[in-house]
């Protein structure tokens, strides 16, 4: 169960990280979207979920670029967001879009969609 504070911090991080990633001058991150952020109860760690409008083969390079930029993103968060602690960031691929498309396709195949 997440606290109200965790949800508020996660929403703030989602907004700010989305903006920062758009500002990065890295062609590997051209079509990256931040889809969700989960913050630990102590607010020291954040799991950032991303999606990418591109080929599946590009996934490792996208995650590598984000991990490389994590310290810069944290510094920017420290300047932009009023937080006691800027959490450590870890980036994860969000597969919910692919799963949703697969379910929709299966429903169409059996005549329910």
Secondary structure as the mmCIF struct_conf table of DSSP 4:
data_model
#
loop_
_struct_conf.conf_type_id
_struct_conf.id
_struct_conf.beg_label_comp_id
_struct_conf.beg_label_asym_id
_struct_conf.beg_label_seq_id
_struct_conf.end_label_comp_id
_struct_conf.end_label_asym_id
_struct_conf.end_label_seq_id
HELX_RH_AL_P HELX_RH_AL_P1 UNK A 4 UNK A 23
HELX_RH_3T_P HELX_RH_3T_P1 UNK A 27 UNK A 29
TURN_TY1_P TURN_TY1_P1 UNK A 30 UNK A 31
STRN STRN1 UNK A 32 UNK A 39
TURN_TY1_P TURN_TY1_P2 UNK A 41 UNK A 42
BEND BEND1 UNK A 43 UNK A 44
STRN STRN2 UNK A 45 UNK A 52
BEND BEND2 UNK A 53 UNK A 54
HELX_RH_3T_P HELX_RH_3T_P2 UNK A 56 UNK A 58
HELX_RH_AL_P HELX_RH_AL_P2 UNK A 59 UNK A 80
BEND BEND3 UNK A 81 UNK A 81
BEND BEND4 UNK A 84 UNK A 85
HELX_LH_PP_P HELX_LH_PP_P1 UNK A 86 UNK A 87
STRN STRN3 UNK A 88 UNK A 93
HELX_RH_AL_P HELX_RH_AL_P3 UNK A 96 UNK A 109
TURN_TY1_P TURN_TY1_P3 UNK A 110 UNK A 111
#
